[in-house]
Each structure stands twice: as structure tokens, then as C-alpha cells.
């Protein structure tokens, strides 16, 4: 398989409905499940399917994404042949915005021309799933379709398999300058019949704050967790060496995901706590997400909220949203006792 298919990750999509989580980072770099980023899922799926050459095409706010991916070591993509490639957008002095994704692919066409793989798998970064792409490729070859679209319950996942030569032909045809991959697939579909591969496993699509919150909270259900995090196909991420979490006497944790490096003195229930979070004595966190290095000081009450990275909540503060509209606190901000919601 590793000599048959390239992986192309479209990391250029921007959801303004995910603001403020995407104010300083791309969608693929949004933290998820206590220790992962959204891009970890598609990247791990590709690697677990035997793909050894992956190209990532970001558009903006990609510093956090590049810092997370590094050389690709955690995904065994730091290699002499093939490996991980990141192709930032091309900007000329006359441009006010980056060029389209398709123009990015065209500018870096040498990547496709020099590769030895026959097929290309193209995907976005905002689907949470655990998919084995080997049977997808086998089906694509068997039916001889121009494109195979992976769907779930009748909905396109933005994952496509096609021959590399077909993609190169479209890139070399200067009459077409598609805005994105979806537009390219629509063009092909208007002339030919594409094949549909139905994925029956777990899928969560992240498109806005409510869908992100819902997908996160669903991980607290053992059935959801076991369907997504499979022993035979691990979800890989950047490794950080941190001590185990310390649960201080008198603390209380119920039905929650707590990552390493935390200090828990208060009450945590039905919540996801990322690495290095401190919850002081008397603080209560329910049905919420607290991202990396956050601090919730004593006697504060957090419910139905998302606290981005490095958020500090002062003592005696109340932050409260609801299940369909969680309160989001932007990265690096400080919430005081008088800033109740």
C-alpha cells in the first residue's frame, strides 16, 4: 500500500463558526480529547493504512499546526524517502490573500510528478474517525471509477481517492482553477459517475462550536471511545513527557477524561481536562472542557464551558453556558469574579 497511494491533507479550510478556537490556529490544530489535535485523526488513519508520503496544504494561522507536526516523527514520517511535507500557501507582493488550494497544488506539482505512487487520497482535517483506507483503495481499483468518495450515512466526508495521473492532468489544465477539492470533484462528477464507499464506523464532523462540544462530550461514553480509539489502529499524536496527574486528598472526579500533568484539588464531573491543568480546592467543573495549562482557582464554578489553552479563572468566578451553546473563553485570557455569564 505504501507504494500505491499518496496522502494529501487539505488543511486550508476555515470555519468562522469555530471562533474563537480558530482565532490563532487552523482547524486541524484545534485541540481535542485531552491530548490530541483534529489533524491527528486523519494523519493517523493514513499512516495506519500504510501511506508513507503525506503532503499537508495549510492556508492561514498554521504556526501552531507546524509546531505540533514537527518532522512527523510521532507518525513515523521522518524518513529519507517519502515522509511528511508541509506546503504553506504562496503569496506574491500583489496578493492580499493566499491563493486558492488548487493553485497551491498546482504550484507544488513537482511533489506529485516525482512521487512513485499511483493513487492519491485527499482529505480534510475536521472529521473525527478511525478509517482503514486499504479496502477503500481495493474497491476503487475493482470498480475502475474516476473517483471514490467516502461517505457516512449518505453524507460526503470530504475524502476522495483518485488516480494521481488524473489529478496531475487537472493541475496542468490551466483552463480550470478550482477554489477547492470539493469544486474539483463536482467538476468530475458533472461528466462521470463517481463511486461511493460507505464507512460504517464512528464519525463526528466538526464544523462549529456546538458540534465540537457535542463530539467531545460523546467521548465520555465508553461505547463512543471504544469505537474511535481502536487497539489495532492507534491514534497518534505529539508526545509530551509529563508526570502523572496528582489527585489531592478531598478531590472528586466523576466520568471525566483527565490528561497527564494535572493537579486536581476540586470537583470535576463529566468533563475533559487537558494536560497541565490545575483545579484548586473548592472549584467545581461540570460538563466542560479545560484545555492545556488552564487554571481554575478556588471556589469557582464552571459549567457547560470551553476554556481554551492558558485560560486563568480567578477565585469565586462563575462561568456557565448550556449544552447547545457552551460558553467559550478565548486562549490566554483571564476571567475575573465579576465576569459572570
GUPA-374602 format. One record per residue (C-alpha): residue number from 0; x, y, z. Coordinates in Angstrom, 2 decimals, always signed. Each point is the difference from the previous one (the first is absolute). Layout:
REM GUPA-374602
bado: NUM px: X py: Y pz: Z
...
//
This chain:
REM GUPA-374602
bado: 0 px: +0.00 py: +0.00 pz: +0.00
bado: 1 px: +2.76 py: +2.45 pz: +0.83
bado: 2 px: +1.14 py: -0.01 pz: -3.64
bado: 3 px: -3.55 py: +0.35 pz: -1.35
bado: 4 px: -1.51 py: +3.06 pz: +1.64
bado: 5 px: +1.01 py: +3.53 pz: +1.00
bado: 6 px: -1.74 py: +1.84 pz: +2.79
bado: 7 px: -1.08 py: +3.62 pz: -0.56
bado: 8 px: -1.51 py: +1.88 pz: +2.93
bado: 9 px: -1.95 py: +3.15 pz: -0.77
bado: 10 px: +0.74 py: +2.10 pz: +3.08
bado: 11 px: -1.14 py: +3.23 pz: -1.61
bado: 12 px: -3.66 py: -0.09 pz: +1.02
bado: 13 px: -1.02 py: +2.76 pz: +2.39
bado: 14 px: -3.18 py: -0.19 pz: +2.08
bado: 15 px: -0.83 py: +3.42 pz: +1.46
bado: 16 px: -2.67 py: -1.86 pz: +1.97
bado: 17 px: +2.86 py: -1.51 pz: +2.05
bado: 18 px: +1.20 py: +3.41 pz: +1.19
bado: 19 px: +1.60 py: +0.71 pz: +2.47
bado: 20 px: +1.61 py: -3.48 pz: -0.10
bado: 21 px: +1.35 py: +0.83 pz: -3.47
bado: 22 px: +1.05 py: +3.59 pz: +0.73
bado: 23 px: +3.66 py: -1.02 pz: +0.34
bado: 24 px: +0.06 py: -3.46 pz: -1.55
bado: 25 px: -1.27 py: -1.90 pz: -3.04
bado: 26 px: -2.88 py: -2.46 pz: +0.29
bado: 27 px: +2.40 py: -2.96 pz: -0.10
bado: 28 px: +1.86 py: +1.33 pz: +3.04
bado: 29 px: -3.09 py: +0.30 pz: +2.22
bado: 30 px: +0.57 py: -2.10 pz: +3.17
bado: 31 px: -2.25 py: -3.00 pz: +0.56
bado: 32 px: -0.52 py: -2.85 pz: +2.49
bado: 33 px: +2.49 py: +1.16 pz: +2.62
bado: 34 px: +3.24 py: -0.51 pz: -1.91
bado: 35 px: -0.65 py: -0.02 pz: -3.75
bado: 36 px: -0.51 py: +2.49 pz: -2.85
bado: 37 px: -2.66 py: -0.46 pz: -2.68
bado: 38 px: +2.61 py: -0.73 pz: -2.67
bado: 39 px: +1.32 py: -2.95 pz: +2.03
bado: 40 px: -2.96 py: -2.14 pz: -1.05
bado: 41 px: +0.31 py: +0.22 pz: -3.79
bado: 42 px: +3.81 py: -0.06 pz: +0.20
bado: 43 px: -0.05 py: -3.13 pz: +2.20
bado: 44 px: -2.58 py: -1.63 pz: -2.27
bado: 45 px: +2.28 py: +0.53 pz: -2.99
bado: 46 px: +3.09 py: -1.33 pz: +1.76
bado: 47 px: -1.89 py: -2.99 pz: +1.42
bado: 48 px: -1.15 py: -0.77 pz: -3.56
bado: 49 px: +3.58 py: -0.25 pz: -1.19
bado: 50 px: +0.32 py: +3.45 pz: -1.58
bado: 51 px: +3.60 py: +1.20 pz: +0.40
bado: 52 px: -0.13 py: +3.29 pz: -1.92
bado: 53 px: -2.35 py: +2.72 pz: +1.25
bado: 54 px: -0.24 py: +3.59 pz: -1.26
bado: 55 px: -1.79 py: +2.62 pz: +2.09
bado: 56 px: -1.29 py: +3.23 pz: -1.56
bado: 57 px: -0.86 py: +2.64 pz: +2.64
bado: 58 px: -1.34 py: +3.46 pz: -0.80
bado: 59 px: +0.26 py: +2.27 pz: +3.05
bado: 60 px: +0.73 py: -0.05 pz: +3.75
bado: 61 px: +2.14 py: -3.09 pz: -0.51
bado: 62 px: +2.84 py: +0.67 pz: +2.46
bado: 63 px: -1.69 py: -2.10 pz: +2.69
bado: 64 px: -0.61 py: -2.78 pz: -2.52
bado: 65 px: +3.65 py: -0.08 pz: -1.10
bado: 66 px: +1.19 py: +0.04 pz: +3.61
bado: 67 px: -2.23 py: -2.98 pz: +0.76
bado: 68 px: +1.03 py: -2.05 pz: -3.03
bado: 69 px: +3.73 py: +0.76 pz: +0.08
bado: 70 px: +1.91 py: -2.47 pz: -2.15
bado: 71 px: -2.78 py: -2.59 pz: +0.20
bado: 72 px: +1.98 py: -2.22 pz: +2.38
bado: 73 px: -3.00 py: -1.09 pz: +2.08
bado: 74 px: -1.68 py: -1.29 pz: -3.18
bado: 75 px: +3.19 py: -1.68 pz: -1.32
bado: 76 px: +0.17 py: +2.54 pz: -2.81
bado: 77 px: +3.50 py: +1.38 pz: +0.68
bado: 78 px: +1.67 py: -2.11 pz: -2.65
bado: 79 px: +2.51 py: +0.34 pz: -2.83
bado: 80 px: -2.47 py: -1.13 pz: -2.65
bado: 81 px: -3.53 py: +1.35 pz: -0.04
bado: 82 px: -1.08 py: +1.30 pz: +3.43
bado: 83 px: -1.85 py: +3.15 pz: +1.09
bado: 84 px: -0.15 py: +3.11 pz: -2.19
bado: 85 px: -1.57 py: +3.33 pz: +0.98
bado: 86 px: -0.67 py: +2.44 pz: -2.83
bado: 87 px: -1.04 py: +3.46 pz: +1.29
bado: 88 px: -1.99 py: +2.27 pz: -2.35
bado: 89 px: +1.82 py: +2.04 pz: -2.59
bado: 90 px: -0.31 py: +3.79 pz: +0.29
bado: 91 px: +1.23 py: +2.55 pz: -2.52
bado: 92 px: +0.55 py: +3.68 pz: +0.76
bado: 93 px: -3.21 py: +0.87 pz: -1.84
bado: 94 px: -2.22 py: -2.45 pz: +1.88
bado: 95 px: -2.05 py: +0.96 pz: +3.04
bado: 96 px: -1.14 py: -3.58 pz: +0.65
bado: 97 px: +1.61 py: -3.42 pz: -0.56
bado: 98 px: -0.77 py: -1.70 pz: -3.28
bado: 99 px: -2.62 py: -2.73 pz: -0.27
bado: 100 px: +0.76 py: -3.53 pz: +1.16
bado: 101 px: +0.01 py: -1.19 pz: -3.61
bado: 102 px: +2.60 py: +2.65 pz: -0.85
bado: 103 px: +2.08 py: -1.29 pz: +2.91
bado: 104 px: -0.15 py: -3.52 pz: -1.38
bado: 105 px: +0.90 py: +1.28 pz: -3.46
bado: 106 px: +2.98 py: +1.97 pz: +1.33
bado: 107 px: +1.31 py: -3.13 pz: +1.73
bado: 108 px: -0.74 py: -2.35 pz: -2.89
bado: 109 px: +3.59 py: -1.29 pz: +0.17
bado: 110 px: -0.98 py: -1.88 pz: +3.16
bado: 111 px: -2.49 py: -2.02 pz: -2.01
bado: 112 px: +2.20 py: -0.37 pz: -3.08
bado: 113 px: +2.94 py: -1.38 pz: +2.01
bado: 114 px: -1.99 py: -2.43 pz: +2.14
bado: 115 px: -0.22 py: -3.65 pz: -1.00
bado: 116 px: -3.47 py: -0.71 pz: +1.41
bado: 117 px: -2.82 py: -0.58 pz: -2.48
bado: 118 px: -2.94 py: +1.24 pz: +2.07
bado: 119 px: -0.78 py: +3.01 pz: +2.18
bado: 120 px: -2.17 py: +0.21 pz: +3.11
bado: 121 px: -1.21 py: +3.55 pz: +0.68
bado: 122 px: -1.66 py: +0.94 pz: +3.28
bado: 123 px: -0.92 py: +2.94 pz: +2.23
bado: 124 px: +0.99 py: +0.26 pz: +3.69
bado: 125 px: -3.32 py: +0.37 pz: +1.80
bado: 126 px: -1.44 py: -3.53 pz: -0.03
bado: 127 px: +0.51 py: -2.02 pz: +3.18
bado: 128 px: +0.17 py: -3.65 pz: -1.07
bado: 129 px: +2.13 py: -3.12 pz: -0.13
bado: 130 px: -0.01 py: -1.25 pz: -3.61
bado: 131 px: +2.08 py: -2.70 pz: -1.68
bado: 132 px: +0.64 py: +1.28 pz: -3.54
bado: 133 px: +1.38 py: -3.30 pz: -1.35
bado: 134 px: -3.45 py: -1.47 pz: -0.85
bado: 135 px: -1.01 py: +3.38 pz: -1.42
bado: 136 px: +2.87 py: -0.15 pz: -2.48
bado: 137 px: -0.74 py: -3.64 pz: -0.86
bado: 138 px: -3.62 py: +0.88 pz: -0.77
bado: 139 px: +1.08 py: +3.02 pz: -2.05
bado: 140 px: +2.28 py: -2.16 pz: -2.15
bado: 141 px: -2.65 py: -2.71 pz: -0.41
bado: 142 px: -2.76 py: +2.29 pz: -1.24
bado: 143 px: +2.32 py: +2.14 pz: -2.13
bado: 144 px: -1.78 py: +3.21 pz: +0.96
bado: 145 px: +1.56 py: +3.42 pz: -0.72
bado: 146 px: -0.48 py: +0.95 pz: +3.66
bado: 147 px: -1.05 py: -1.85 pz: +3.14
bado: 148 px: -1.75 py: +2.17 pz: +2.58
bado: 149 px: -0.10 py: -1.23 pz: +3.60
bado: 150 px: -3.36 py: +0.63 pz: +1.63
bado: 151 px: -1.68 py: -0.64 pz: +3.33
bado: 152 px: -3.76 py: -0.45 pz: +0.21
bado: 153 px: -0.38 py: +1.62 pz: -3.41
bado: 154 px: +2.12 py: +3.04 pz: +0.78
bado: 155 px: +3.28 py: +0.73 pz: -1.77
bado: 156 px: +2.97 py: +0.12 pz: +2.37
bado: 157 px: +2.23 py: +2.03 pz: -2.32
bado: 158 px: +2.29 py: -3.02 pz: -0.51
bado: 159 px: +0.75 py: -1.05 pz: -3.58
bado: 160 px: +2.16 py: -2.57 pz: -1.79
bado: 161 px: +1.05 py: +0.54 pz: -3.61
bado: 162 px: +2.88 py: -0.82 pz: -2.31
bado: 163 px: +2.94 py: +2.34 pz: +0.35
bado: 164 px: +0.18 py: +0.39 pz: -3.77
bado: 165 px: -3.57 py: +1.35 pz: +0.00
bado: 166 px: +0.88 py: +2.59 pz: +2.63
bado: 167 px: +3.17 py: +1.03 pz: -1.85
bado: 168 px: -1.99 py: +0.39 pz: -3.24
bado: 169 px: -2.43 py: +2.37 pz: +1.74
bado: 170 px: +2.88 py: +1.96 pz: +1.56
bado: 171 px: +1.67 py: +0.40 pz: -3.38
bado: 172 px: -3.24 py: +1.14 pz: -1.65
bado: 173 px: +0.19 py: +3.78 pz: +0.52
bado: 174 px: -3.62 py: +0.45 pz: -1.13
bado: 175 px: -1.08 py: -1.23 pz: +3.42
bado: 176 px: +0.80 py: +1.75 pz: +3.28
bado: 177 px: -2.27 py: -1.65 pz: +2.52
bado: 178 px: -0.45 py: +1.72 pz: +3.35
bado: 179 px: +0.38 py: -3.25 pz: +1.92
bado: 180 px: -0.07 py: -3.78 pz: -0.31
bado: 181 px: -3.78 py: -0.10 pz: +0.37
bado: 182 px: -0.36 py: +2.18 pz: -3.08
bado: 183 px: +2.42 py: -2.24 pz: -1.91
bado: 184 px: -2.01 py: -3.11 pz: +0.94
bado: 185 px: -3.23 py: +1.70 pz: -1.10
bado: 186 px: +1.62 py: +0.70 pz: -3.37
bado: 187 px: +0.91 py: -3.68 pz: -0.43
bado: 188 px: -3.43 py: -1.11 pz: +1.22
bado: 189 px: -1.72 py: +2.20 pz: -2.59
bado: 190 px: +1.61 py: -2.11 pz: -2.75
bado: 191 px: +0.43 py: -3.44 pz: +1.57
bado: 192 px: -1.50 py: -2.18 pz: +2.70
bado: 193 px: +2.06 py: -0.16 pz: +3.15
bado: 194 px: -0.02 py: -3.02 pz: +2.31
bado: 195 px: -1.21 py: +0.21 pz: +3.60
bado: 196 px: +1.66 py: -1.95 pz: +2.83
bado: 197 px: -2.16 py: -0.13 pz: +3.11
bado: 198 px: +1.95 py: +0.15 pz: +3.28
bado: 199 px: -2.00 py: -1.67 pz: +2.78
bado: 200 px: +2.20 py: +0.94 pz: +2.97
bado: 201 px: -0.18 py: +2.99 pz: +2.31
bado: 202 px: +0.14 py: +3.48 pz: -1.55
bado: 203 px: -0.35 py: +3.47 pz: +1.54
bado: 204 px: +0.17 py: +3.08 pz: -2.23
bado: 205 px: +1.35 py: +3.16 pz: +1.61
bado: 206 px: -1.44 py: +3.12 pz: -1.65
bado: 207 px: -0.89 py: +2.35 pz: +2.86
bado: 208 px: +0.19 py: +0.40 pz: +3.78
bado: 209 px: -3.12 py: -2.11 pz: +0.78
bado: 210 px: +1.21 py: -2.94 pz: -2.17
bado: 211 px: +3.47 py: +0.22 pz: +1.58
bado: 212 px: -1.50 py: +0.01 pz: +3.50
bado: 213 px: -2.40 py: -2.86 pz: -0.81
bado: 214 px: +2.74 py: -2.17 pz: -1.52
bado: 215 px: +2.22 py: +0.63 pz: +3.02
bado: 216 px: -2.70 py: -0.85 pz: +2.54
bado: 217 px: -0.89 py: -3.18 pz: -1.92
bado: 218 px: +3.50 py: -1.29 pz: +0.75
bado: 219 px: -1.06 py: -0.38 pz: +3.63
bado: 220 px: -2.23 py: -2.87 pz: -1.14
bado: 221 px: +2.04 py: -3.26 pz: +0.09
bado: 222 px: -1.65 py: -1.25 pz: -3.20
bado: 223 px: +1.03 py: +3.09 pz: -1.96
bado: 224 px: +3.55 py: -0.11 pz: +1.35
bado: 225 px: +0.42 py: -3.69 pz: -0.88
bado: 226 px: -1.30 py: +0.53 pz: -3.55
bado: 227 px: +2.43 py: +2.85 pz: -0.66
bado: 228 px: +3.18 py: -1.03 pz: +1.82
bado: 229 px: +0.65 py: -3.47 pz: -1.39
bado: 230 px: +2.88 py: -2.11 pz: +1.30
bado: 231 px: +0.92 py: -1.19 pz: -3.47
bado: 232 px: +0.03 py: +3.55 pz: -1.45
bado: 233 px: +1.31 py: +2.41 pz: +2.61
bado: 234 px: -0.52 py: +3.75 pz: -0.25
bado: 235 px: +3.47 py: +1.52 pz: +0.20
bado: 236 px: +0.94 py: +3.46 pz: +1.24
bado: 237 px: +2.93 py: +2.13 pz: +1.10
bado: 238 px: +1.62 py: -1.54 pz: +3.06
bado: 239 px: +0.50 py: +2.20 pz: +3.07
bado: 240 px: +1.85 py: -1.32 pz: +3.03
bado: 241 px: -2.05 py: +1.01 pz: +3.04
bado: 242 px: -0.52 py: -1.55 pz: +3.43
bado: 243 px: -3.23 py: -1.81 pz: +0.88
bado: 244 px: -2.90 py: +2.09 pz: +1.20
bado: 245 px: -0.08 py: +0.60 pz: +3.76
bado: 246 px: -3.35 py: -0.36 pz: +1.75
bado: 247 px: +0.18 py: +1.84 pz: +3.32
bado: 248 px: -1.85 py: -1.37 pz: +3.01
bado: 249 px: -3.58 py: +1.27 pz: -0.04
bado: 250 px: -0.19 py: +0.30 pz: -3.79
bado: 251 px: -2.90 py: -1.61 pz: -1.86
bado: 252 px: +0.08 py: -1.10 pz: -3.65
bado: 253 px: -2.96 py: -1.69 pz: -1.73
bado: 254 px: -0.37 py: -1.25 pz: -3.57
bado: 255 px: +2.74 py: +2.22 pz: -1.40
bado: 256 px: +3.07 py: -0.15 pz: -2.24
bado: 257 px: +3.04 py: +1.43 pz: +1.78
bado: 258 px: +3.34 py: +0.22 pz: -1.82
bado: 259 px: +3.48 py: -0.14 pz: +1.58
bado: 260 px: +1.68 py: +2.77 pz: +1.97
bado: 261 px: -3.13 py: +1.32 pz: +1.75
bado: 262 px: -0.57 py: +0.84 pz: +3.65
bado: 263 px: -3.59 py: -0.61 pz: +1.10
bado: 264 px: -1.11 py: +1.32 pz: +3.37
bado: 265 px: -3.64 py: +0.82 pz: -0.80
bado: 266 px: -3.03 py: -1.68 pz: -1.60
bado: 267 px: +0.04 py: -1.12 pz: -3.66
bado: 268 px: -3.03 py: -1.70 pz: -1.55
bado: 269 px: -0.88 py: -0.98 pz: -3.58
bado: 270 px: +2.89 py: +2.07 pz: -1.32
bado: 271 px: +3.17 py: -0.18 pz: -2.09
bado: 272 px: +3.14 py: +1.38 pz: +1.62
bado: 273 px: +3.10 py: +0.47 pz: -2.17
bado: 274 px: +3.66 py: -0.21 pz: +1.02
bado: 275 px: +1.41 py: +2.16 pz: +2.76
bado: 276 px: -3.32 py: +1.35 pz: +1.33
bado: 277 px: -0.33 py: +1.04 pz: +3.64
bado: 278 px: -3.38 py: -0.15 pz: +1.75
bado: 279 px: +0.23 py: +1.54 pz: +3.45
bado: 280 px: -1.88 py: -0.96 pz: +3.16
bado: 281 px: -3.68 py: +0.87 pz: -0.05
bado: 282 px: -0.09 py: +0.48 pz: -3.79
bado: 283 px: -2.76 py: -1.87 pz: -1.85
bado: 284 px: +0.22 py: -0.94 pz: -3.69
bado: 285 px: -2.99 py: -1.77 pz: -1.60
bado: 286 px: -0.77 py: -0.87 pz: -3.63
bado: 287 px: +2.94 py: +2.07 pz: -1.20
bado: 288 px: +3.31 py: -0.04 pz: -1.87
bado: 289 px: +3.13 py: +1.54 pz: +1.49
bado: 290 px: +2.95 py: +0.08 pz: -2.38
bado: 291 px: +3.73 py: -0.17 pz: +0.65
bado: 292 px: +1.56 py: +1.91 pz: +2.91
bado: 293 px: -3.27 py: +1.54 pz: +1.13
bado: 294 px: -0.49 py: +0.97 pz: +3.64
bado: 295 px: -3.33 py: +0.07 pz: +1.84
bado: 296 px: +0.49 py: +1.69 pz: +3.35
bado: 297 px: -1.83 py: -0.84 pz: +3.21
bado: 298 px: -3.78 py: +0.12 pz: +0.37
bado: 299 px: -0.63 py: +0.70 pz: -3.69
bado: 300 px: -2.86 py: -1.71 pz: -1.83
bado: 301 px: +0.38 py: -1.02 pz: -3.67
bado: 302 px: -2.89 py: -1.68 pz: -1.81
bado: 303 px: -0.63 py: -0.60 pz: -3.71
bado: 304 px: +3.10 py: +1.94 pz: -0.97
bado: 305 px: +3.09 py: -0.32 pz: -2.20
bado: 306 px: +3.14 py: +1.60 pz: +1.43
bado: 307 px: +2.69 py: +0.29 pz: -2.66
bado: 308 px: +3.71 py: -0.43 pz: +0.70
bado: 309 px: +1.64 py: +2.04 pz: +2.81
bado: 310 px: -3.29 py: +1.39 pz: +1.34
bado: 311 px: +0.09 py: +1.17 pz: +3.62
bado: 312 px: -3.25 py: +0.08 pz: +1.98
bado: 313 px: +0.20 py: +2.10 pz: +3.14
bado: 314 px: -1.40 py: -1.13 pz: +3.34
bado: 315 px: -3.79 py: +0.13 pz: +0.51
bado: 316 px: -0.73 py: +0.40 pz: -3.72
bado: 317 px: -3.10 py: -1.50 pz: -1.62
bado: 318 px: +0.09 py: -0.95 pz: -3.70
bado: 319 px: -3.07 py: -1.76 pz: -1.32
bado: 320 px: -1.40 py: -0.81 pz: -3.42
bado: 321 px: -2.32 py: -2.80 pz: -1.11
bado: 322 px: +0.27 py: -3.26 pz: -1.94
bado: 323 px: -0.95 py: +1.57 pz: -3.36
bado: 324 px: +1.89 py: +3.26 pz: +0.52
bado: 325 px: +3.08 py: -0.54 pz: +2.19
bado: 326 px: +1.80 py: +3.08 pz: +1.28
bado: 327 px: +3.41 py: +0.30 pz: -1.68
bado: 328 px: +2.92 py: +1.81 pz: +1.65
bado: 329 px: +2.72 py: +1.00 pz: -2.47
bado: 330 px: +3.60 py: -1.16 pz: +0.24
bado: 331 px: +2.20 py: +1.66 pz: +2.60
bado: 332 px: -2.70 py: +2.15 pz: +1.55
bado: 333 px: -0.76 py: +0.58 pz: +3.67
bado: 334 px: -3.52 py: -0.25 pz: +1.40
bado: 335 px: -0.70 py: +1.98 pz: +3.17
bado: 336 px: -2.57 py: -0.48 pz: +2.72
bado: 337 px: -2.14 py: +2.84 pz: -1.39
bado: 338 px: -0.03 py: -1.42 pz: -3.55
bado: 339 px: -2.89 py: -2.40 pz: +0.60
bado: 340 px: -1.97 py: -1.43 pz: -2.90
//
